[in-house]
Amino acid sequence: MFTDTAYHHMWSQHECRLVVMASLKLAIKLNESRTLNMEDMRKLALSLGNGSNYSANAVIEMEYDILWKLNWNVFPPT
């Protein structure tokens, strides 16, 4: 999904929301002492009114894709 040649790829609303949910989960994992479980993430997505339901595997795979594209460099030296 995240390739250099995919910049022109039109993402669906569902895919964009999945990226948002995975990014939020990563941010919480990296910056908070307590994380949200997948059930809480699902409830959050539904409460935002987007009606999308994401499987735990879909969010985990998207987290991996994001980290891979960032070369796992989530805490670079300052």
Residue, then its C-alpha position, 0 to 999 in steps of 0.5 A: m500500500f505504501t510504495d513510492t509509485a502509489y502516490h497517485h493511487m486513489w485511496s478509498q474512504h475506508e482505507c484512509r480511515l484505517v490509516v487514521m485508526a492505525s496511526l492513532k493506535l501507534a501514537i498511543k502506544l508510543n506516547e502513553s503509559r496505557t494503550l487502548n485495546m482493539e475493542d476500545m478502538r472499534k468503539l471509537a471508530l463507530s462513535l465517530g460516525n464513520g460506520s467503518n468496522y475494522s478487524a484487529n488484523a487490518v489495524i495491525e497490518m496497517e500499523y506494520d505498513i506505516l512502521w515499515k515505510l518509516n523504516w521503524n524510525v519512530f524515535p529519531p535522535t534530536 
